[in-house]
Amino acid sequence: MLLPVLAVSCGQDNGADNGDGMLVYSPQVNEVEVIRLEKTDFQWQLLANGKLTATKRSRLPFRTAGVITEINVRNGQRVSEGKVLGRQDSREQALALESARISFAKAELDLYDNIAGLGYPARDTSGVPDGILSVARTRSGYNSAANALRQAEYEYGNTILQAPFTGVVADVAYRQYDMTGSDPFCTLVDDSAFDVDFMVLESEYPNVSAGMDVTVTPFVSGSRPVPGRIVSVNPVVDKNGQVLVRAEVANDGSFVDGMNVRVKVERPVPGRLVVPKSAVVIRDRQHVLFRYKEGKALWTYVNVQMDNSWSYAVEADTERGATLTAGDTVIVSGNLNIADGSDVILKSE
C-alpha cells in the first residue's frame, strides 16, 4: 500500500495548499536593506592604551639635611605658588644670618670711613670714581661681608620649602621631627594638563603625526572622552615593533597623574568606498559582500583596506574577478543566510 508523502520545507511560509490537500514548495525570499555605494571620506581610526603624566611634576627635597619642625600640607592638597610646604629647624642658620648682618653693618661703616678719608661725602658713593670705590670696598671688607650675608641668607632660605608652582601635593614622605635625607619631602603635580604616552604599531607609524587630534577617556565607567592633540612622534621603532607617541590633553577634572586611559586617533582618508561592518561577511575564509541587482544577491569578494569601530573601507578583489564601483547597490542587512544568486526583496518594498 502506498502512503502519501508530505513534503515540508524549512523557512517561513514555505508551504502552500494547492487545493488538493497537498503542500507545494515555495522558496524563501530574504528581506534585505541596501545602500548606494559612493566614494567618500573614510574616518581612519586607531585605538590604543595610554598613560597620563603631568606636564609639570617636581619632586621637592630640602637642600640641606635637618630636622623637620613643620609640615603644612597633606597628600591631595592643592597649593598655590609660594606656599610654604614645610620647615626645618633653623636656629643655627638664624644665628649665622644675624652674625652675617652684624659683620656686614660693620664693613659698611668701614667703607664709609675709607671714603670720607679720601675727601668724599660720607654715606654717599654716587660721586666716588669706580676704581677708588672698588679699592675702598676691598680694604674695608665690604665685599667679603656682603658675600657672607648672601650665603647666610641662602642657607637660612634652605630651611624653608616652598611650592615652585601651583599644583597638588603627593607622596609626602616625612613626619614632624624626622631628619631629612636625600629623599624628596613631597611631589608637586600641576594637574591642569597631562602628557599621554601610547604605543602604535610600526605599520601605523605613517598614519600618525604631530598636530593630529585625539580623544582620551579614562577606564572609569561613565567617563567622557576629552579632546587632545599629538605633540610628538618618536622616530624609533622599539624591539617590539612599536613607536612611542605623545599627546597633550587638558584636565577636565577626571584625570590624575599616572592614570591609564584609552586613546583614539582619527583622521579622514578621502576617496574610499565605505560600507557598514554589517555589509561584510566571511565566506570561504574571505571577505565578501553582496551587491543587489534586479532582486538578486550577487556574491562579491572584497579586500578590506581599513576599518574603524563601525565601518570598512573596501575595494574589489580583482584577483578573484570581482568588480565594485561607486553607484553599486550593496546589501547591508539580512545577508547572513544568503548565497550568490539568492532571491531577495527590499524591506522598504
VMD Tcl script that draws the C-alpha trace (Angstrom):
set ca {
  {0.00 0.00 0.00}
  {1.36 3.42 -0.98}
  {1.42 6.09 1.69}
  {1.02 9.76 0.81}
  {4.29 11.74 1.15}
  {4.17 15.08 2.92}
  {6.91 17.49 1.78}
  {7.97 20.02 4.43}
  {10.35 22.90 3.73}
  {12.17 24.83 6.40}
  {11.58 28.56 6.38}
  {8.74 30.97 6.73}
  {5.65 30.42 4.52}
  {7.49 27.77 2.54}
  {4.39 25.56 2.13}
  {1.03 26.36 0.48}
  {-2.07 24.25 -0.17}
  {-2.71 23.71 -3.91}
  {-6.37 22.94 -3.30}
  {-5.95 19.15 -3.37}
  {-4.66 18.99 0.19}
  {-1.04 18.70 -0.90}
  {1.74 21.15 0.05}
  {3.62 22.88 -2.74}
  {7.18 24.12 -2.01}
  {7.64 27.88 -2.14}
  {11.24 29.08 -1.86}
  {12.05 31.56 0.92}
  {12.81 35.12 -0.16}
  {15.10 37.09 2.16}
  {14.33 40.65 3.12}
  {17.37 42.92 2.98}
  {18.37 46.53 3.45}
  {20.66 48.26 0.97}
  {22.73 51.39 0.48}
  {24.00 53.07 -2.66}
  {27.79 52.83 -2.73}
  {29.74 56.05 -3.30}
  {33.23 57.32 -2.72}
  {33.54 59.36 0.45}
  {35.92 60.15 3.31}
  {36.74 57.16 5.48}
  {37.30 58.02 9.13}
  {40.55 56.17 9.82}
  {40.75 55.24 13.49}
  {43.45 53.96 15.81}
  {42.71 52.74 19.34}
  {45.45 52.38 21.95}
  {46.01 52.29 25.68}
  {47.99 55.14 27.18}
  {49.28 56.51 30.46}
  {48.96 60.03 31.84}
  {51.93 62.00 33.11}
  {51.60 65.55 34.40}
  {53.33 68.02 32.08}
  {54.77 69.76 35.15}
  {55.77 67.48 38.00}
  {58.53 68.05 40.55}
  {59.97 66.03 43.43}
  {60.84 68.62 46.08}
  {63.64 67.99 48.60}
  {65.13 70.23 51.27}
  {68.55 71.34 50.02}
  {70.29 70.51 53.27}
  {69.83 67.89 55.98}
  {67.90 68.96 59.07}
  {65.10 68.19 61.48}
  {61.59 68.93 60.22}
  {59.68 71.22 62.58}
  {56.65 72.00 60.38}
  {54.64 70.06 57.81}
  {51.99 72.36 56.37}
  {50.46 70.14 53.68}
  {48.90 66.71 53.18}
  {48.53 64.40 50.21}
  {45.92 65.61 47.75}
  {46.02 69.21 48.96}
  {46.03 71.90 46.28}
  {48.54 74.68 46.94}
  {49.43 77.95 45.26}
  {52.86 79.01 44.07}
  {54.95 80.23 47.02}
  {53.04 78.24 49.64}
  {55.32 77.08 52.50}
  {55.16 73.29 52.41}
  {57.45 72.59 55.36}
  {60.22 73.97 57.56}
  {63.37 72.62 59.16}
  {64.87 73.61 62.49}
  {66.54 76.90 61.51}
  {68.04 78.12 64.80}
  {71.62 77.53 63.69}
  {71.04 79.21 60.33}
  {69.23 82.14 62.02}
  {72.23 82.76 64.30}
  {74.59 82.60 61.34}
  {72.40 85.04 59.44}
  {72.35 87.51 62.34}
  {76.14 87.32 62.65}
  {76.48 87.96 58.92}
  {74.23 91.02 59.19}
  {76.31 92.41 62.04}
  {79.56 91.84 60.11}
  {78.08 93.50 57.05}
  {76.95 96.53 59.02}
  {80.49 96.95 60.45}
  {82.06 96.56 56.98}
  {79.66 99.18 55.63}
  {80.76 101.66 58.30}
  {84.42 100.95 57.48}
  {83.65 101.60 53.81}
  {82.16 105.00 54.60}
  {85.18 105.86 56.79}
  {87.51 104.99 53.90}
  {85.52 107.15 51.50}
  {85.41 110.07 53.96}
  {89.17 109.76 54.49}
  {89.62 110.28 50.76}
  {87.66 113.52 50.89}
  {84.31 112.31 49.61}
  {80.98 112.81 51.43}
  {80.25 110.02 53.94}
  {77.41 107.63 53.06}
  {77.28 108.93 49.51}
  {79.14 106.81 46.99}
  {77.49 108.29 43.89}
  {80.32 110.72 43.29}
  {83.19 108.31 44.01}
  {85.04 107.07 40.90}
  {84.57 103.37 40.24}
  {88.23 102.47 40.68}
  {88.53 104.25 44.04}
  {85.21 102.78 45.25}
  {86.32 99.26 44.32}
  {89.56 99.62 46.30}
  {87.67 101.05 49.28}
  {85.20 98.15 49.29}
  {88.03 95.63 49.29}
  {90.06 97.36 52.05}
  {87.01 97.75 54.30}
  {85.99 94.09 53.89}
  {82.66 95.25 52.46}
  {82.70 92.82 49.53}
  {83.51 89.82 51.74}
  {80.84 90.78 54.27}
  {78.22 91.25 51.55}
  {79.06 87.83 50.09}
  {78.89 86.20 53.55}
  {75.49 87.81 54.15}
  {74.13 86.45 50.87}
  {75.44 82.98 51.77}
  {73.80 83.14 55.21}
  {70.50 84.24 53.67}
  {70.71 81.34 51.21}
  {71.38 78.79 53.98}
  {68.50 80.15 56.04}
  {66.21 80.01 53.00}
  {67.10 76.35 52.51}
  {65.31 75.51 55.75}
  {62.01 76.62 54.19}
  {60.46 74.58 51.37}
  {58.04 76.48 49.12}
  {55.88 75.42 46.19}
  {57.57 76.48 42.92}
  {54.23 76.41 41.09}
  {50.53 75.84 41.71}
  {49.57 72.19 41.94}
  {48.52 69.20 44.02}
  {50.73 67.71 46.74}
  {51.51 63.99 46.59}
  {53.84 61.46 48.22}
  {54.57 63.36 51.45}
  {57.42 61.21 52.77}
  {58.24 62.62 56.23}
  {56.70 63.29 59.61}
  {57.35 66.11 62.06}
  {60.79 65.82 63.77}
  {62.11 63.41 61.12}
  {65.64 64.09 59.91}
  {65.58 64.83 56.20}
  {67.88 62.92 53.89}
  {68.31 62.74 50.15}
  {64.69 61.65 49.55}
  {62.18 64.30 48.40}
  {59.94 65.79 51.05}
  {56.99 65.54 48.65}
  {55.98 65.64 45.00}
  {54.12 68.58 43.48}
  {51.92 67.89 40.45}
  {50.44 70.53 38.18}
  {47.34 68.62 37.09}
  {45.96 71.25 34.73}
  {47.39 69.39 31.72}
  {48.84 65.95 31.05}
  {51.08 64.19 28.57}
  {49.59 60.96 27.22}
  {52.14 58.37 26.11}
  {50.90 55.49 23.95}
  {52.36 53.00 21.51}
  {51.42 52.37 17.88}
  {52.49 49.53 15.63}
  {55.26 50.07 13.13}
  {52.72 49.65 10.33}
  {50.66 52.55 11.73}
  {53.64 54.89 12.03}
  {52.97 56.64 8.67}
  {49.40 57.40 9.75}
  {50.21 59.48 12.85}
  {51.90 62.86 13.04}
  {52.24 65.84 15.35}
  {49.18 68.07 15.33}
  {46.61 65.30 14.87}
  {43.57 65.36 17.16}
  {42.98 62.60 19.71}
  {40.37 61.80 22.32}
  {41.35 60.46 25.74}
  {38.98 58.51 28.00}
  {39.68 57.08 31.47}
  {38.82 53.43 32.05}
  {36.47 54.52 34.86}
  {32.88 53.64 34.00}
  {30.84 56.57 32.72}
  {33.86 58.74 31.84}
  {33.57 61.08 28.90}
  {36.21 61.47 26.16}
  {38.38 64.59 26.39}
  {39.97 66.13 23.26}
  {43.74 66.42 22.94}
  {46.46 66.76 20.32}
  {49.57 64.78 19.35}
  {52.71 66.78 20.15}
  {55.45 64.32 19.15}
  {56.11 61.00 17.42}
  {59.37 59.29 18.35}
  {61.07 58.25 15.06}
  {62.41 54.98 16.51}
  {60.87 51.51 16.40}
  {61.49 49.56 19.61}
  {62.29 45.87 19.91}
  {58.56 45.04 19.98}
  {57.91 46.77 16.66}
  {56.18 49.75 18.25}
  {56.59 53.53 18.13}
  {56.09 55.91 21.06}
  {53.58 58.72 20.50}
  {52.93 61.57 22.93}
  {49.78 63.67 23.04}
  {48.76 66.52 25.32}
  {45.35 66.87 26.94}
  {43.79 69.39 29.33}
  {42.34 68.05 32.57}
  {38.56 68.18 32.78}
  {38.72 67.12 36.44}
  {38.66 63.37 35.83}
  {42.41 62.82 35.27}
  {45.12 62.09 37.84}
  {48.83 61.56 37.37}
  {49.71 58.00 36.33}
  {46.17 57.08 35.24}
  {45.67 54.50 32.46}
  {43.44 55.74 29.63}
  {42.06 54.83 26.22}
  {43.36 56.89 23.31}
  {41.57 57.24 19.98}
  {43.18 58.86 16.94}
  {41.11 59.69 13.88}
  {41.72 61.29 10.51}
  {39.70 61.39 7.26}
  {41.01 59.40 4.28}
  {39.35 60.73 1.12}
  {38.07 58.81 -1.90}
  {37.18 55.44 -0.36}
  {34.30 53.02 -0.86}
  {32.83 52.84 2.65}
  {30.31 50.25 3.91}
  {28.96 49.42 7.37}
  {30.63 46.45 9.02}
  {27.34 44.57 8.76}
  {27.70 44.56 4.96}
  {30.79 42.33 5.01}
  {30.62 38.62 5.89}
  {33.20 35.84 5.89}
  {32.73 33.15 3.25}
  {35.42 30.65 2.22}
  {37.66 32.47 4.72}
  {37.42 35.58 2.55}
  {35.69 38.93 2.96}
  {32.51 39.01 0.93}
  {29.69 41.47 0.40}
  {26.57 41.15 -1.72}
  {25.53 43.57 -4.40}
  {21.83 43.91 -5.09}
  {20.64 43.77 -8.69}
  {17.13 43.12 -10.01}
  {16.05 41.12 -6.95}
  {19.21 39.04 -6.77}
  {22.14 38.99 -4.32}
  {25.45 38.92 -6.16}
  {28.44 37.49 -4.27}
  {31.41 39.90 -4.44}
  {34.86 39.28 -2.98}
  {36.43 42.37 -1.44}
  {39.65 43.45 0.25}
  {39.28 45.41 3.48}
  {41.71 48.34 3.26}
  {40.92 49.98 6.60}
  {38.45 49.62 9.41}
  {37.15 51.57 12.38}
  {34.54 50.92 15.04}
  {31.59 50.95 12.66}
  {32.71 50.66 9.02}
  {35.14 49.28 6.44}
  {36.91 50.89 3.51}
  {36.76 48.21 0.80}
  {37.84 47.54 -2.76}
  {37.00 44.72 -5.17}
  {39.25 41.67 -5.02}
  {40.18 41.78 -8.71}
  {42.35 38.67 -8.39}
  {39.09 36.75 -7.89}
  {37.37 38.53 -10.74}
  {35.25 40.77 -8.53}
  {34.07 44.23 -9.51}
  {32.82 47.00 -7.26}
  {32.29 50.64 -8.21}
  {30.58 53.74 -6.95}
  {26.88 53.59 -7.76}
  {26.51 49.87 -6.96}
  {23.75 48.89 -4.55}
  {25.13 46.94 -1.58}
  {23.18 44.78 0.87}
  {23.88 45.85 4.48}
  {21.47 43.66 6.48}
  {19.74 40.32 6.02}
  {22.86 38.92 4.38}
  {23.84 36.24 6.88}
  {21.99 33.36 5.24}
  {22.05 34.23 1.57}
  {24.21 32.88 -1.23}
  {25.26 34.03 -4.66}
  {22.15 34.48 -6.77}
  {19.69 34.29 -3.84}
  {16.31 35.94 -4.39}
  {15.93 38.96 -2.12}
  {13.43 41.72 -1.62}
  {13.95 45.13 -0.15}
  {12.43 45.76 3.23}
  {11.18 49.10 2.03}
  {9.04 47.25 -0.51}
}
mol new
graphics top color blue
foreach p $ca { graphics top sphere $p radius 0.5 }
foreach p [lrange $ca 0 end-1] q [lrange $ca 1 end] { graphics top cylinder $p $q radius 0.2 }
display resetview
